[in-house]
Structures are given as structure tokens and as C-alpha cells.
Amino acid sequence: MNILFIQNIGGGPFLIFGLLYTVLWVYCLVDILRSNFKDPNMKLIWIIIILFAQVIGALVYLAIGKSTKTTLK
């Protein structure tokens, strides 16, 4: 029933993809802010990439961002 309501609003699948993208974007930003990186400047660099590259920046962060973090022992 909720899906029909969303489609009647006029968004349809674009609204759903927009919501998914927003969740991905917020997840990446929160993960960057809460993480420690090997190089102190990487946090700022990743935030700039996420803000300006939008969808591609979030996907690149998910793909290679883990390798730039420090592991706590």
C-alpha cells in the first residue's frame, strides 16, 4: 500500500532511488566522520570527494575507502 502511495505522489521509481542514494550518501559521510585514517588529511579529502562527486564519490569510498583507514588493535 505504501508503494502505491509513493507512486501516486509522482515520484515512482525515481523517488525510491533518490531515497536510497540519500541513505548511501549519509552513511558514507557518517562513516568518514567516525573513522580514523592513516593520513590525517584523508578525512577531509574523502569528505570533499563525497560532496563534489556525489554518486560516484560514495561508490568509490565504499570500494576503496576501507584501505585508507587505520585498524584499532
DSSP file (Angstrom, degrees, kcal/mol; ACC not computed):
  #  RESIDUE AA STRUCTURE BP1 BP2  ACC     N-H-->O    O-->H-N    N-H-->O    O-->H-N    TCO  KAPPA ALPHA  PHI   PSI    X-CA   Y-CA   Z-CA
    1    1 A M     >        0   0    0      0, 0.0     4,-1.9     0, 0.0     5,-0.1   0.000 360.0 360.0 360.0 -39.3    0.0    0.0    0.0
    2    2 A N  H  >  +     0   0    0      1,-0.2     4,-2.4     2,-0.2     5,-0.2   0.880 360.0  55.2 -64.6 -36.9    2.9    2.4    0.8
    3    3 A I  H  > S+     0   0    0      1,-0.2     4,-2.4     2,-0.2    -1,-0.2   0.917 107.3  49.5 -62.2 -42.6    4.4    1.7   -2.6
    4    4 A L  H  > S+     0   0    0      1,-0.2     4,-2.0     2,-0.2    -1,-0.2   0.892 109.7  51.9 -63.7 -38.2    1.2    2.7   -4.3
    5    5 A F  H  X S+     0   0    0     -4,-1.9     4,-1.1     2,-0.2    -2,-0.2   0.918 109.8  48.6 -63.6 -43.0    1.1    5.9   -2.3
    6    6 A I  H  X>S+     0   0    0     -4,-2.4     5,-1.1     1,-0.2     6,-0.9   0.904 111.3  50.1 -64.6 -41.0    4.6    6.8   -3.3
    7    7 A Q  H ><5S+     0   0    0     -4,-2.4     3,-0.6     1,-0.2    -1,-0.2   0.852 107.4  54.5 -66.6 -33.1    3.9    6.2   -7.0
    8    8 A N  H 3<5S+     0   0    0     -4,-2.0    -1,-0.2     1,-0.2    -2,-0.2   0.738  96.2  66.4 -72.5 -21.5    0.7    8.3   -6.8
    9    9 A I  H 3<5S-     0   0    0     -4,-1.1    -1,-0.2    -3,-0.5    -2,-0.2   0.834 118.7-109.7 -66.1 -30.8    2.8   11.2   -5.4
   10   10 A G  T <<5S+     0   0    0     -4,-0.8    -3,-0.2    -3,-0.6    -2,-0.1   0.384  96.5  93.3 117.6  -0.8    4.5   11.3   -8.8
   11   11 A G    > < +     0   0    0     -5,-1.1     3,-1.3     1,-0.1     4,-0.4   0.894  48.2 161.4 -89.7 -44.9    8.0   10.0   -7.9
   12   12 A G  T 3> S-     0   0    0     -6,-0.9     4,-1.4     1,-0.3     3,-0.5  -0.321  74.4 -10.7  58.7-136.4    7.7    6.4   -8.6
   13   13 A P  H 3> S+     0   0    0      0, 0.0     4,-2.5     0, 0.0    -1,-0.3   0.787 134.4  62.3 -68.0 -26.1   11.0    4.6   -9.0
   14   14 A F  H <> S+     0   0    0     -3,-1.3     4,-2.1     1,-0.2    -2,-0.2   0.875 102.9  50.3 -66.6 -35.7   12.9    7.9   -9.1
   15   15 A L  H  > S+     0   0    0     -3,-0.5     4,-2.3    -4,-0.4    -1,-0.2   0.902 110.6  49.2 -67.0 -40.9   11.8    8.7   -5.6
   16   16 A I  H  X S+     0   0    0     -4,-1.4     4,-2.4     2,-0.2    -2,-0.2   0.924 112.5  47.1 -65.5 -44.5   12.9    5.3   -4.3
   17   17 A F  H  X S+     0   0    0     -4,-2.5     4,-2.5     1,-0.2    -1,-0.2   0.876 111.1  53.1 -64.7 -36.1   16.3    5.6   -6.0
   18   18 A G  H  X S+     0   0    0     -4,-2.1     4,-2.2     2,-0.2    -2,-0.2   0.903 109.8  47.2 -63.9 -41.7   16.6    9.1   -4.6
   19   19 A L  H  X S+     0   0    0     -4,-2.3     4,-2.3     2,-0.2    -2,-0.2   0.913 112.6  49.3 -66.3 -42.3   15.9    7.9   -1.1
   20   20 A L  H  X S+     0   0    0     -4,-2.4     4,-2.3     1,-0.2    -2,-0.2   0.907 111.5  49.5 -63.2 -41.3   18.4    5.0   -1.5
   21   21 A Y  H  X S+     0   0    0     -4,-2.5     4,-2.8     2,-0.2    -1,-0.2   0.905 109.6  51.6 -63.6 -41.5   21.0    7.4   -2.7
   22   22 A T  H  X S+     0   0    0     -4,-2.2     4,-2.6     2,-0.2     5,-0.2   0.912 110.2  48.6 -62.5 -42.8   20.4    9.8    0.2
   23   23 A V  H  X S+     0   0    0     -4,-2.3     4,-2.5     2,-0.2    -1,-0.2   0.919 113.0  48.1 -63.3 -43.4   20.8    6.9    2.7
   24   24 A L  H  X S+     0   0    0     -4,-2.3     4,-2.4     2,-0.2    -2,-0.2   0.922 112.5  48.8 -61.1 -45.4   24.0    5.8    1.0
   25   25 A W  H  X S+     0   0    0     -4,-2.8     4,-2.2     2,-0.2    -2,-0.2   0.916 113.4  45.5 -63.1 -46.1   25.4    9.4    1.0
   26   26 A V  H  X S+     0   0    0     -4,-2.6     4,-2.6     2,-0.2     5,-0.2   0.898 111.6  53.4 -66.2 -40.3   24.6    9.9    4.7
   27   27 A Y  H  X S+     0   0    0     -4,-2.5     4,-2.5    -5,-0.2    -2,-0.2   0.933 110.2  47.2 -59.1 -46.2   26.0    6.5    5.6
   28   28 A C  H  X S+     0   0    0     -4,-2.4     4,-2.4     2,-0.2    -2,-0.2   0.917 112.7  48.5 -63.7 -43.7   29.3    7.4    3.8
   29   29 A L  H  X S+     0   0    0     -4,-2.2     4,-2.4     2,-0.2    -1,-0.2   0.920 113.4  46.5 -63.3 -43.6   29.6   10.8    5.5
   30   30 A V  H  X S+     0   0    0     -4,-2.6     4,-1.8     2,-0.2    -1,-0.2   0.905 112.2  51.1 -65.2 -40.7   28.9    9.4    8.9
   31   31 A D  H  X S+     0   0    0     -4,-2.5     4,-0.8    -5,-0.2    -2,-0.2   0.902 110.9  48.7 -63.7 -40.5   31.4    6.6    8.4
   32   32 A I  H >< S+     0   0    0     -4,-2.4     3,-0.7     1,-0.2    -2,-0.2   0.933 111.8  48.5 -63.8 -45.6   34.0    9.1    7.3
   33   33 A L  H 3< S+     0   0    0     -4,-2.4    -1,-0.2     1,-0.2    -2,-0.2   0.812 115.0  44.8 -66.7 -29.7   33.4   11.4   10.3
   34   34 A R  H 3< S+     0   0    0     -4,-1.8    -1,-0.2    -5,-0.2     2,-0.2   0.545 100.8  87.0 -91.0  -7.4   33.6    8.5   12.8
   35   35 A S    <<  -     0   0    0     -4,-0.8     2,-0.4    -3,-0.7     8,-0.0  -0.553  67.7-135.0 -97.3 156.6   36.7    6.8   11.3
   36   36 A N        -     0   0    0     34,-0.3    34,-2.4    -2,-0.2     2,-0.3  -0.912  24.3-155.3-104.8 137.1   40.4    7.2   11.8
   37   37 A F  B     -A   69   0A   0     -2,-0.4    32,-0.3    32,-0.3    31,-0.1  -0.772  25.3-122.3-114.1 157.4   42.6    7.3    8.8
   38   38 A K  S    S+     0   0    0     30,-2.3    31,-0.1    -2,-0.3    -1,-0.1   0.905 107.4  42.5 -61.7 -43.0   46.2    6.5    8.2
   39   39 A D  S >  S-     0   0    0     29,-0.4     3,-1.9     1,-0.1     4,-0.5  -0.925  82.4-140.7-105.7 126.4   46.8   10.0    6.9
   40   40 A P  T >  S+     0   0    0      0, 0.0     3,-0.6     0, 0.0     4,-0.5   0.781 101.0  57.4 -58.6 -27.2   45.1   12.8    8.8
   41   41 A N  T 3> S+     0   0    0      1,-0.2     4,-2.2     2,-0.2     5,-0.2   0.639  85.4  80.7 -78.8 -12.9   44.2   14.7    5.6
   42   42 A M  H <> S+     0   0    0     -3,-1.9     4,-2.9     1,-0.2     5,-0.2   0.829  85.2  59.2 -65.1 -31.2   42.3   11.7    4.2
   43   43 A K  H <> S+     0   0    0     -3,-0.6     4,-2.0    -4,-0.5    -1,-0.2   0.947 109.8  42.2 -62.0 -47.1   39.2   12.5    6.2
   44   44 A L  H  > S+     0   0    0     -4,-0.5     4,-2.3     2,-0.2    -2,-0.2   0.899 114.1  52.4 -65.2 -41.1   39.0   16.0    4.6
   45   45 A I  H  X S+     0   0    0     -4,-2.2     4,-2.3     1,-0.2    -2,-0.2   0.921 110.3  47.4 -62.8 -44.1   39.8   14.5    1.1
   46   46 A W  H  X S+     0   0    0     -4,-2.9     4,-2.7     2,-0.2    -1,-0.2   0.892 110.5  52.1 -66.0 -38.5   37.1   11.9    1.4
   47   47 A I  H  X S+     0   0    0     -4,-2.0     4,-2.4    -5,-0.2    -1,-0.2   0.924 110.7  47.9 -62.9 -42.8   34.5   14.5    2.5
   48   48 A I  H  X S+     0   0    0     -4,-2.3     4,-2.4     2,-0.2     5,-0.3   0.909 112.1  49.8 -64.0 -41.3   35.4   16.7   -0.5
   49   49 A I  H  X S+     0   0    0     -4,-2.3     4,-2.7     1,-0.2     5,-0.3   0.930 112.2  47.5 -62.6 -44.9   35.1   13.7   -2.8
   50   50 A I  H  X S+     0   0    0     -4,-2.7     4,-0.8     1,-0.2     8,-0.2   0.903 114.8  46.5 -63.8 -41.0   31.7   12.7   -1.4
   51   51 A L  H  < S+     0   0    0     -4,-2.4    -1,-0.2    -5,-0.2    -2,-0.2   0.889 123.7  30.0 -70.4 -38.9   30.4   16.3   -1.6
   52   52 A F  H  < S+     0   0    0     -4,-2.4    -2,-0.2    -5,-0.2    -3,-0.2   0.779 121.6  46.0 -95.9 -27.4   31.5   17.1   -5.1
   53   53 A A  H >X S-     0   0    0     -4,-2.7     3,-1.2    -5,-0.3     4,-0.6   0.554  82.5-176.2 -92.6  -7.1   31.5   13.7   -6.9
   54   54 A Q  H 3X  +     0   0    0     -4,-0.8     4,-1.9    -5,-0.3    -1,-0.2  -0.258  67.3  10.7  52.6-115.0   28.0   12.8   -5.5
   55   55 A V  H 3> S+     0   0    0      1,-0.2     4,-2.0     2,-0.2    -1,-0.3   0.916 133.6  47.1 -64.4 -45.9   27.1    9.2   -6.5
   56   56 A I  H <> S+     0   0    0     -3,-1.2     4,-2.6     1,-0.2    -1,-0.2   0.882 109.8  54.7 -65.6 -37.5   30.4    8.2   -7.9
   57   57 A G  H  X S+     0   0    0     -4,-0.6     4,-2.3    -8,-0.2    -1,-0.2   0.904 108.4  47.9 -62.7 -42.0   32.2    9.6   -4.8
   58   58 A A  H  X S+     0   0    0     -4,-1.9     4,-2.1    -8,-0.2    -1,-0.2   0.904 113.6  47.4 -65.6 -41.2   30.1    7.5   -2.5
   59   59 A L  H  X S+     0   0    0     -4,-2.0     4,-1.8     2,-0.2    -2,-0.2   0.887 111.9  49.7 -68.4 -38.3   30.6    4.3   -4.5
   60   60 A V  H  X>S+     0   0    0     -4,-2.6     4,-3.0     2,-0.2     5,-0.5   0.903 109.6  52.3 -65.9 -40.1   34.4    4.9   -4.8
   61   61 A Y  H  X5S+     0   0    0     -4,-2.3     4,-2.1     1,-0.2     5,-0.4   0.920 110.2  47.8 -62.0 -42.7   34.5    5.4   -1.0
   62   62 A L  H  <5S+     0   0    0     -4,-2.1     4,-0.2     1,-0.2    -1,-0.2   0.856 115.8  46.0 -65.7 -32.8   32.7    2.2   -0.4
   63   63 A A  H  <5S+     0   0    0     -4,-1.8    -2,-0.2    -5,-0.1    -1,-0.2   0.919 135.4   5.8 -77.9 -44.2   35.1    0.4   -2.8
   64   64 A I  H ><5S+     0   0    0     -4,-3.0     3,-0.7    -5,-0.1     4,-0.4   0.437 102.6  91.5-123.2   0.0   38.5    1.7   -1.7
   65   65 A G  G ><<S+     0   0    0     -4,-2.1     3,-1.1    -5,-0.5     4,-0.3   0.803  79.2  64.4 -68.1 -28.8   37.8    3.8    1.4
   66   66 A K  G >  S+     0   0    0     -5,-0.4     3,-1.0     1,-0.3    -1,-0.2   0.815  94.7  60.1 -65.2 -29.6   38.4    0.9    3.8
   67   67 A S  G <  S+     0   0    0     -3,-0.7    -1,-0.3     1,-0.2    -2,-0.2   0.669 100.7  55.0 -75.5 -14.2   42.0    0.6    2.7
   68   68 A T  G <  S+     0   0    0     -3,-1.1   -30,-2.3    -4,-0.4   -29,-0.4   0.448  91.7  93.8 -95.8  -0.8   42.8    4.1    3.9
   69   69 A K  B <  S-A   37   0A   0     -3,-1.0     2,-0.3    -4,-0.3   -32,-0.3  -0.526  74.3-121.4 -89.5 157.8   41.5    3.6    7.4
   70   70 A T        -     0   0    0    -34,-2.4     2,-0.5    -2,-0.2   -34,-0.3  -0.703  21.3-131.2 -91.9 150.5   43.5    2.6   10.4
   71   71 A T        -     0   0    0     -2,-0.3     2,-0.4   -34,-0.0   -34,-0.0  -0.888  16.1-134.5-102.6 131.3   42.7   -0.6   12.3
   72   72 A L              0   0    0     -2,-0.5     0, 0.0     1,-0.1     0, 0.0  -0.702 360.0 360.0 -85.1 130.7   42.4   -0.3   16.1
   73   73 A K              0   0    0     -2,-0.4    -1,-0.1     0, 0.0    -2,-0.0   0.377 360.0 360.0-115.3 360.0   44.2   -3.1   18.0
